[in-house]
Amino acid sequence: MTENTRRIIEQILAVPRGRVCSYRDIALKAGIPNGARQTARTLHSMSEKHSLPWHRIIRCGGQIALEGGGRELQITLLRGEGVKVSADGKVDMGKFGC
């Protein structure tokens, strides 16, 4: 595992229940400017192995990035933590952002 990946994992694990954070913000907190795609790759490849709360990471505009069944699961998990998600899959980052 690279140092950047380790820092991204640390930041993802730090997002508390009932909050969301963007791919971009995770990367910035990990000290990786322009690292949003690296955050997405880390989530995709390491969520299960490291028990990452993948559902708490969304697009910077507050939009759920996933499509299909993964999208519905993410919305269900977020709502289960008290995060309000609109019918079109959007979260108020001002209220629920990290």
N, C-alpha and C positions, 0 to 999 in steps of 0.2 A: 504494500500500500504506500502511495506517495504521501509526502507531508501535506500537500494541498488536499488530498482526499481525506486524510485524517482530520484536518481542520474543518472541512465541509461537514463531515459526520458529526463532529463535536457541536457545530452550530445547529444542525438539524435536530439533534437530541435536546438542545437547549430551548427549543420552541415549546412553550407550555401548553398544556391541555386548554382548549377553548380559544386558542390564538392561531393565527396563520402567518406565514412569512413568504415572501416571494423568492423565486430562484435567484434573482439578482441580489436581493438583500442578504441571503445566506452566503453567497459568494463574497460580497463586500465585507461582511462580518468575519469571514474566514481570511480576509486579506488578499482576495483574488479578484482584482478589477476585471471586468468582462468575463467572469467565470460562471454566468448563469447556465450555460450549456453543460459545463463540467458538473454543476450541481445536479442537473437533470440526469446526466449519465450515472452519477454516483447513486442517486435515488433508484434508478432503474436496475442497476447491477448489484446494489448492496443493501437494499431495504430489508429483505428477509434475513440475511445473514447477521445484520447488526440491529435488528428490530427497530428500524427507523420509523418515526411517525410520518410516513410519506404523505399522508392525506392532509397534513398541515402546510404543505408547500404548494403554492399556487403562482399564477402569473402576477407580474407587478401591478397590473391594473385591477387585480382582485378577481380575475376570471379563473375558473377551473380549467386546467389545460387538457385533461384527459377526455376521451370520447368513449361512447358505448357504455358497457357494463362497469368499467373502471370509474367512469364519471359518476354514475349513480352510487357506487360504493363510497367514493370520496365524499359526495354530498351527504350521504347517510351518516358516515363517520363524523363529519364536521358538525352536523346538526345534533348528533348524539353528545357532542361536547359543548353544546350551547351556542355554536357559531351559526348566525343567521345566513343562509344561502338563498338567494333569490331563485325564482323559477327558471331563470336563464343561466344559473350557475355562477352568480357573482356574489362576492363577499365585500362588505364595507371595510376597506383596509384602515380607515381612520378609527373605526371602532374595534376591529378584531385583529389588526396588524401587529406585528411584533415590534 
